[in-house]
């Protein structure tokens, strides 16, 4: 693999989701020459709907940047560095051999290598996470690190707020490092852990688990349970000081948690007391029973 230039002149940017947009916009605003953006092909948003571009492709259009869907296309652009932010694809060895790349990864490597580092850090109850600017290698997030910044995870952190803060911190780190010039990266130190994508079934609440663990699942976003055979999303809870293990729905406290905001199928989010009145819950009913 070729060495990354200390101060790159011409970039290509590879990414896909919304969290890749602020770093791209910041690089353009800082005066970097972005030759092209590489992102996934357009996909259908829903059954029968039209094809939709990725958030990064939409941003590239607003910025007037060329867009490619094949990674190999970057080899024809005369760039001297590739910047990868949440691209979601492995870069093949022949591309890395021709064009050095850096990756903005949202964890403190080697902890949480992989696709869902933000989600796994929150679910695991980590007190701190962060952002690393690393040299891209063939391995999964194994490259040496140019710079890192720590970000605390608090009891109020949600998946959304944590992603937003990490993107803000990471964007500044990326622009500052590329502006000043990349130095020599340092090898990762420590025991690796891996952040597999979170599956829907993992977001199903097990009311037998500790209240703090369920709270983290809810704060991640997408947590759900069942009631009367229908799915019920749980958007907000409060951990009680005096834990209750009662899971009968006579009140708003279940498993040591006060239910604050929920969303039944086909409806919008609402306060739990409003839902309970409308659903006419009885003391013998239990969440997650069917």
TAURFEN-V531964 format. One record per backbone hydrogen bond with DSSP energy under -1.0 kcal/mol. NH is the residue of the N-H (numbers start at 1). CO is the residue of the C=O. If there is no record, write none. Layout:
BEGIN
NH;CO
NH;CO
END
This chain:
BEGIN
11;33
12;81
13;36
14;83
15;38
20;17
21;18
24;20
25;21
26;22
27;23
28;24
29;25
30;26
31;28
32;27
35;11
37;66
38;13
39;68
43;52
49;46
52;43
56;16
58;54
59;55
60;56
61;57
62;58
63;59
65;60
68;37
73;70
74;71
75;72
76;73
77;74
80;10
81;10
82;100
83;12
84;102
85;14
95;92
96;92
97;93
99;95
102;82
103;134
104;84
105;132
107;105
109;107
111;108
113;193
116;195
120;116
121;117
122;118
123;119
124;120
125;122
126;121
129;151
131;149
132;105
133;147
134;103
135;144
136;101
141;139
145;186
146;133
147;133
149;131
151;129
153;127
157;154
159;219
162;158
163;159
164;160
165;161
166;162
167;163
168;164
169;165
170;166
171;167
172;168
173;169
174;170
175;171
176;172
177;173
178;174
179;175
180;176
181;177
182;6
186;145
193;110
195;113
203;200
204;201
205;224
209;206
214;210
215;211
216;212
217;213
218;214
219;215
220;216
221;217
224;203
225;232
227;230
230;227
232;225
233;263
234;223
235;261
236;261
238;258
240;256
249;285
254;257
255;246
257;254
258;238
259;252
260;236
261;236
262;270
263;233
267;264
270;262
272;260
275;271
276;272
277;273
278;274
279;275
280;276
281;276
285;282
288;226
289;286
END
